[in-house]
Amino acid sequence: MKQYNVAILGIRGAVGQEFYKILKQRNFPVGKLRLLSTSDVNEKIDGIPIEKVNEYSFDDMQIGLFSPGAEISRIWAPIAAKAGCVVIDNTSQFRMDKNVPLVVPEVNPKDIKKHHGIIANPNCSTIQMVVALKPLHDYAKIKRVVVSTYQSVSGAGSEAIVELHQQSQNTDLPPKKFQHPIAFNLIPQIDVALENHYTKEEMKMVNETQKIMGDKSIKVTATCVRVPVFYAHSESVNIETSRKLTRAKAIALLKKAPGVTVIDDLPKSQYPLPLHAAGKDDTFVGRIREDETIKNGLNLWIVSDNIRKGAALNAIQIAEILIKNE
């Protein structure tokens, strides 16, 4: 089997560490593995030294898995691409660039072939939603999406995980990563406020959904909330479709959809939970029910591990398709 040299930029972050773990779990055909950081650190992972990124870091690399922050990707992704390394970037830097494909493998894998050296990984909350919505859209054409998210602290990085843990032990600790204390609390703001009174995170869901689904006619409105959960994002999603979509048909479509597991038995209290989804690859869907207030409406509850499917796994699935297409 052909092997590929892989560089991970941002190895010391939560997603970078997950890149490393999933490469091994999925037996990705790695030849040389280069672990990169923007800092000069004297650390090793399984005997592999962490190197400070430089202009020569990508010269002999075929695939780059990036999650170092948008500003760092802005600098280094074009350098890596110019060196012949295909970058799969987990930051927000290139997602809405018209020349960069934004890919969820279960939804728009063919867009991978359109890359010019950089492929963007979507926002975590967008990924899990479109994985579940794609089979429903193909059958009934989604006209409108109303989504409220319940996003875990791991989406804000390793320091946020520590902050929740510490505040859970001592509620007097002041917030550092968040605008307010996160332990035993909810914060209805993720990222900065925009002029339209939405947050940047909410508008990511709007714009990225349309780009990934290849349909600008889909109307999306979002409210994104940070919750005191360590891993896995949850979403309450209401859709309006052009064609009638019954609960039974939706369940049948979702059960056949790649990357989706249906857990839906309300009388037995069976539905997706963040505790169940953490560490798993699939997107879990439940609480599927017809919206009785409109002609063609459906409600869903969608849960997925934001560090795995919402970030690292999605990127590595892109890489797997990339090498398969060679």
C-alpha positions in Angstrom: 0.0 0.0 0.0 1.2 3.5 -0.9 2.2 5.6 2.1 1.8 9.3 2.6 3.8 11.8 4.6 1.5 13.7 6.9 2.1 16.9 8.8 -0.1 17.9 11.7 0.1 21.7 12.5 -1.4 22.5 15.9 -0.4 19.2 17.5 -0.6 20.5 21.0 -4.3 21.5 20.8 -7.3 19.3 21.4 -8.0 18.8 17.7 -4.3 18.2 16.8 -4.1 15.5 19.4 -7.3 14.0 18.0 -5.8 14.0 14.5 -2.9 12.0 15.8 -5.1 9.5 17.6 -7.5 8.9 14.7 -4.7 8.4 12.2 -3.6 5.5 14.2 -7.1 4.2 14.9 -8.1 4.2 11.3 -4.7 2.8 10.1 -4.2 5.7 7.8 -1.2 4.8 5.5 1.3 7.2 7.1 4.9 7.1 5.9 6.6 10.0 7.7 4.6 11.9 10.4 5.7 15.4 11.2 4.3 17.0 14.4 4.3 20.8 14.2 3.7 23.7 16.6 4.1 27.4 16.3 6.0 27.4 19.5 9.5 26.0 20.1 8.9 23.2 22.6 11.0 20.4 23.8 8.4 17.7 23.7 7.8 14.3 22.0 4.7 12.2 21.3 5.5 8.5 21.2 9.1 9.4 20.5 8.2 11.8 17.7 9.6 15.3 18.4 7.4 18.3 18.1 9.0 20.7 15.7 8.5 24.5 15.3 7.0 25.1 11.9 9.2 26.7 9.3 9.3 27.4 5.6 10.8 23.9 4.9 8.3 21.9 7.1 6.1 20.9 4.2 8.7 20.2 1.5 8.4 16.4 1.7 4.8 16.2 3.0 1.8 15.1 0.9 -1.0 15.9 3.4 -1.3 18.6 6.0 -3.8 18.4 8.8 -4.2 21.9 10.2 -5.9 23.2 13.4 -3.6 26.0 14.7 -6.0 28.9 14.6 -7.2 30.9 11.6 -4.4 33.5 11.5 -1.7 30.9 11.6 -3.5 28.9 8.8 -3.7 32.0 6.8 0.1 32.2 6.8 1.1 28.6 6.6 -1.5 26.9 4.5 -0.5 28.6 1.2 3.1 27.9 2.0 2.3 24.2 2.5 0.2 24.1 -0.6 2.9 25.7 -2.7 5.3 22.9 -1.5 2.9 20.3 -2.8 1.2 19.4 0.5 -2.6 19.3 0.3 -3.8 21.1 3.4 -7.1 20.1 5.1 -7.7 23.1 7.3 -9.9 22.9 10.4 -9.9 26.7 11.0 -12.4 29.3 9.7 -9.8 30.9 7.5 -10.7 29.4 4.1 -14.3 28.1 4.6 -16.1 30.8 2.6 -13.3 31.3 0.0 -14.9 30.5 -3.4 -11.7 28.8 -4.5 -11.6 26.4 -1.6 -14.0 23.5 -1.3 -15.8 23.1 2.1 -16.4 19.4 2.6 -18.3 17.0 4.7 -17.6 13.6 3.1 -21.2 12.2 3.7 -22.6 15.3 1.9 -20.4 16.6 -0.8 -17.4 14.3 -1.4 -17.1 15.2 -5.1 -16.1 18.8 -4.1 -12.8 17.4 -2.9 -11.6 17.1 -6.5 -12.0 20.9 -6.9 -9.2 21.7 -4.5 -6.2 23.9 -5.4 -4.0 22.7 -2.5 -6.4 23.7 0.3 -9.6 22.0 1.5 -11.6 23.5 4.3 -13.2 21.6 7.2 -16.5 23.2 8.2 -17.5 24.4 11.6 -18.2 21.6 14.1 -21.9 22.6 14.6 -22.5 22.8 10.9 -20.9 19.4 10.2 -23.2 17.3 12.3 -26.3 19.2 11.2 -25.7 18.7 7.5 -24.8 15.0 7.9 -28.3 14.5 9.3 -30.1 16.9 6.9 -28.5 15.7 3.6 -30.7 12.6 3.1 -33.8 14.5 4.1 -33.0 17.4 1.7 -32.4 14.9 -1.2 -35.9 13.4 -0.6 -38.0 16.4 0.3 -35.9 19.6 -0.4 -35.4 21.6 2.7 -36.7 25.2 2.5 -35.9 26.5 5.9 -33.9 25.5 9.0 -34.2 26.8 12.5 -31.5 25.5 14.8 -30.6 26.0 18.4 -27.3 24.5 19.5 -26.1 23.3 22.9 -22.3 23.3 22.4 -19.8 21.7 24.7 -16.8 23.6 26.1 -14.3 21.5 24.2 -15.3 23.6 21.1 -13.4 26.5 22.7 -10.2 24.5 23.2 -8.2 22.7 26.0 -8.2 25.7 28.3 -12.0 25.8 28.2 -12.2 22.2 29.4 -9.9 23.0 32.3 -12.0 26.1 33.1 -15.3 24.1 33.3 -13.6 21.5 35.5 -12.1 24.1 37.9 -15.3 26.1 38.1 -17.3 23.0 38.8 -15.1 22.6 41.9 -15.0 26.2 42.8 -17.8 28.4 41.5 -16.0 31.6 42.7 -13.4 31.3 40.0 -13.7 34.1 37.5 -14.2 33.3 33.8 -11.1 33.4 31.5 -12.2 31.7 28.2 -15.8 32.7 28.3 -17.8 35.9 28.8 -19.4 34.5 32.0 -18.9 31.5 34.3 -19.7 28.3 32.4 -20.2 25.8 35.3 -23.9 25.4 36.1 -24.7 28.0 33.5 -25.6 28.6 29.8 -24.1 31.3 27.7 -26.1 32.3 24.6 -23.1 33.7 22.8 -20.4 31.9 20.9 -17.8 34.0 19.2 -18.1 37.8 18.6 -21.3 39.8 18.0 -22.0 41.0 14.4 -23.9 44.0 13.2 -27.0 42.0 12.5 -27.2 40.9 16.2 -26.2 37.4 15.4 -22.9 35.9 16.5 -20.1 34.9 14.1 -20.8 31.2 15.1 -24.4 31.5 14.1 -23.6 33.1 10.7 -21.1 30.3 10.1 -24.0 27.8 10.3 -26.0 29.9 7.9 -23.3 30.4 5.2 -21.6 27.1 5.5 -24.8 25.0 5.3 -25.7 26.7 2.0 -22.2 26.2 0.6 -21.8 22.5 1.6 -25.3 21.6 0.5 -24.8 23.5 -2.8 -28.1 25.2 -2.4 -28.3 28.9 -1.5 -32.1 28.8 -1.4 -32.0 27.0 2.0 -32.8 29.5 4.6 -31.0 29.0 8.0 -31.4 30.8 11.3 -29.4 29.8 14.3 -29.0 30.5 18.0 -25.7 29.1 19.4 -25.4 28.4 23.1 -22.4 27.2 25.2 -23.4 24.7 27.8 -21.4 23.0 30.7 -20.7 19.8 28.9 -17.2 18.6 28.2 -17.6 16.9 24.8 -20.2 16.6 22.1 -22.5 19.3 20.7 -26.3 18.9 20.7 -28.7 20.6 18.4 -32.5 21.1 18.3 -33.3 21.4 14.6 -36.6 22.3 12.9 -36.9 22.0 9.2 -39.6 23.0 6.7 -39.6 21.0 3.4 -41.2 21.4 0.0 -42.4 17.8 0.1 -44.2 16.1 2.9 -41.8 14.2 5.1 -43.3 11.9 7.7 -41.6 10.7 10.9 -41.5 7.2 9.5 -40.0 8.2 6.2 -37.4 10.4 7.9 -36.4 7.6 10.2 -36.1 5.2 7.2 -33.9 7.7 5.3 -31.7 8.4 8.3 -31.2 4.8 9.1 -29.7 4.3 5.6 -27.6 7.5 5.7 -23.8 7.1 6.1 -22.4 8.3 9.4 -25.8 8.5 11.1 -27.2 6.4 13.9 -30.9 6.8 14.9 -31.8 6.5 18.6 -35.5 7.3 18.9 -37.8 5.7 21.4 -39.2 8.5 23.6 -41.5 6.2 25.8 -38.3 4.3 26.8 -36.3 7.6 27.2 -34.0 6.6 24.3 -32.5 9.5 22.5 -29.0 10.9 21.7 -27.1 12.2 24.7 -23.7 14.0 24.7 -22.4 11.5 27.2 -23.3 8.7 24.8 -21.9 10.5 21.7 -18.5 11.5 23.2 -15.7 9.5 21.7 -17.9 8.1 18.9 -17.7 8.7 15.2 -21.3 8.9 14.2 -23.9 11.6 14.3 -26.8 10.6 16.4 -30.4 11.6 15.6 -33.5 11.3 17.7 -36.7 13.0 18.9 -37.9 12.9 15.3 -41.4 14.2 15.1 -43.6 16.1 12.7 -44.1 19.8 13.4 -47.9 20.1 13.8 -47.8 23.9 13.3 -46.9 23.9 9.6 -47.8 21.7 6.6 -44.3 20.2 5.9 -42.3 20.5 9.1 -40.0 18.1 11.1 -38.2 18.4 14.4 -34.9 16.6 15.1 -32.4 16.3 18.0 -28.8 15.9 16.7 -25.8 15.0 18.8 -22.2 14.4 17.8 -18.7 14.6 19.2 -17.4 18.0 18.1 -13.7 17.1 18.4 -14.1 13.9 16.4 -16.8 14.2 13.7 -17.0 17.9 14.2 -13.3 18.4 13.5 -10.5 15.7 13.4 -12.4 12.8 12.0 -14.1 14.8 9.3 -10.6 16.0 8.1 -9.2 12.6 8.1 -12.2 11.2 6.1 -11.4 13.9 3.6 -7.8 12.7 3.4 -9.0 9.1 2.9 -11.1 10.2 -0.1 -8.2 12.3 -1.4 -5.8 9.4 -1.5 -8.5 7.1 -2.9 -9.1 9.5 -5.8 -5.5 9.4 -6.9 
